[in-house]
Every structure is written in structure tokens, then in C-alpha cells.
Amino acid sequence: MAVDTTKNAVPFEMAQIPGPEMAKAYNTAVIGAIIKKAKRPLLVVGAELFEDPVMFDKAIAIGKTGVPIAATAHSIKGFVERGYTENVTMIGLHPLTNYLRFKDWQGLDGKGQYDVVIFTGIFYKFASAMFSTLKNFNRDIKRVSIDRYYHVNADMTFGNLAFDPEKYHEAVDEVIAKLKA
């Protein structure tokens, strides 16, 4: 049975109201299909994965489907420890956000700007600011969160799954299964 990731779609922080446009919570099949259909997806991960180490394995599974990974903060260490560095690039979150703002940026690999950027494991306030920046400065990039929090400034997000790690892991597994299908 699929995890209902559309429930509890309210800002994780009570006062975070972004204005007239707010993210919509989608189910895992739709999020997986959007990522799979993307021409230039990018998975952005952060140091919060160290609090939930199984998420490194899930990020690697996403990477193995061909989605390049931007490892922010010191999250690169988790990939190196697991022996996976194939399509992982270390970059600071703030410089990456700045680069993504520009439509003519050629990406981490020099092959062009990304069309879908997926976020997980980034501290909530940092991810919120990154989503807000992209929402206001580069509308061509679809902003997707597969994080355990509902992110108001994303285009697509899960509802809040922060207090149910098992359901959160199951939801990410469903996205991965869709990418592999």
C-alpha cells in the first residue's frame, strides 16, 4: 500500500506563510514520474542525512538511476564512506543556490541548466531559503522536495512525515521504485 504523502501539508514552522503561492503535496508516484521524465534532474542533499544515515543509501539508489547528486555541507563524507562517488559533486548550498538562479548556468557538469531540482536532508531553514530563491528568481526549474518536511516554497513536496520515519523511508522507496520502473 502506498504511503499517502499528501496528508499534513501545512508549514512545518507555524509562521512560515509564503504568500499567495504555496507548494502542493503530491503522492510518490507523481513525484517519481516527474523526476524520471526530467531531462536534467539534480538531487541536492545536505548534512541532515547524518541524522538518518539510511537516507545516504536511498540517495545513492537515486544516483544510480542517473540523477547526479550535489552533496552540500559535509555530506560528501557519507558517500565516500559508502564507496559511492560516481556522479556526486561537492558544492556549498549557498553557491549552488546562487548558480541555479541564472538560466544560462551550465550546471555542475557543463551540460546545461537543470530542469528539476530535488532536495532532501538539508536543514529546514536553509532548504526553505533555497526554495524561496528559486521560486522568485528562476521559475524554469521545477522545485521538488522528497524531504521529511512539507516545504511551502517547493512546487512539489511530501506532507510532513518528520514524526514517522518509517513512512518517510517507505515514501522515498516508492519514489526510487518509480525511477527504476
N, C-alpha and C positions, 0 to 999 in steps of 0.2 A: 504494500500500500504506500502510495506516495505521501511525502511529508507536505502538509499544507503550509507553504511558506508565505501565504497571503494574509495570515492572521497576525494580529498585533502590529499592524502597520501604523504605528504612531512614533513620533520622535523619541529616540532613546533618552535624550535630555529634554526635560519638560518644556523649557523655554525656547527650544530651537524651532522657530517657525520661520520658514524661508521666504514667505510672501505668497503670491498667488499660484505659483507653480511648485508642486510637491511631488516627490517620487511616487511611483506606483509599485506596489508589491506584486511580484509575478510568481507563478509556480516554477518549479525546477525544469520542467520540460521546455517551457518557453525560453527561459534564460539559457539553457543548454543549446537550444536551436539557434538563438541569436548569436551566441559565441561561435558555434560551428559554421554558421553562414558568413561570418565576418571575413573580409579579405585580409585585413591587417589587425588581428587582435593582439592585445598586450595584457598580461597578468602582472599586476603590481602587488607585491607582498611586503609586509613590514615585520618589525621585531615582535609584534604581539603574537606571532606564531610560536615563539618560545614558550608562551604560557599554555599552549595547546599543541605540543610537538607533532601529533598525528597529522596536523594540517600541513606540515612540510611534505609528508608523503602524498597528500592529496594535491598539493601544488605541483609536485614532481609528476604525478599522473596527468595533470592538465598539461604540463610542459611536454610530456611525451606524445601528446596528441598534436603537437606542432605549434602550440601557443608559446611565444617567447615570454620569458619572465624577467621583470625588473625587480631586483632584490634591493630594497631600501634599508636604511639604517644598517644594522649589523646582521640582517637576516641571511646574508650570503653564507655566513658560517654554518647555518643549518643545512644548506645544500651541499657545501663542501664536506661536512661531516658524513653525509649520506652518499657521497661519491657522485653527485649529480651536478655537473657544471655545463652540460651540453649547450643549452640555449638560455643560460642565466647571465644577466649583466648586473653588476653592482652599480647603483647610482643613488644619489641623495633624493629624498622625496621632494624637497623644495626645488632643486634644479630641474627635476623631471617635470614637475607641475609647470614650471616656467616654460620649458621647451614645448610641452603639449599645448600650450596656449596658442602657439603660432602654427597656422595652417600649412606653412611651407617647410616646417621642420621635417627632416628626412628620417627620423626615428633612430633607435639605438644601433640599427644595422645599416643605415644609409639607404634604405629601400623605400622610404616614403612615410608619411604620417599614418598613424593608426586610426582605424575607423571605430573600433570597440576597445575600451579600456576597462578591465575587470580588476576590482580591488578586494583584497582580503588581508587580515592580520595587521592593519595599520591602526594606530591609536585613534580612537573615535574622533577626537577634536581635529587631528591632522587630516584624517580622511574627509571629514566634513568640509574643512577649508579647501582641500584639493578639489572635491566635487563642486563646491561653490565657484571656484576659479574657472573650472572647465565649463560649468553651466553658463557663466557670464562672459567668457572670453573665447570659447571655441565650441560652438553649437554643432559642429560637424562630427564630433566624437560622441558616440553613444557611451554613456557612463553607467556601468553595471557594477553592483555590489553583490558579492557572494560572501559577505561578512556576516557575523552573527548578530549584527545590529541593523535596524532599519535606518537607512541613510536618506534624509529628506532631500538632499540636493543631487542624488543619483537620478538617472532615468528609470532604471530597473533595480529592484532590491528585494531581499527577503524581508519579511516582517521580523520583529525582534525574536531571536532564538537564543539570546545570550544566557538565559537561565535554564536551557535544556540542551546541553552539549551533545547528547545522543541524537536528538532530532536534527541539530545543526549538522553534525557529521553525516547523517543519513541524507540530508538535503544536498550537501556538496557531492556526495557519492552519486546521487541521481543526476546532477549536472554532468559529472565526469562520464557516467554511463551514456548520456545523450551525446557527448562529444565523441565517444568511441563507436557509437552506432553507425 
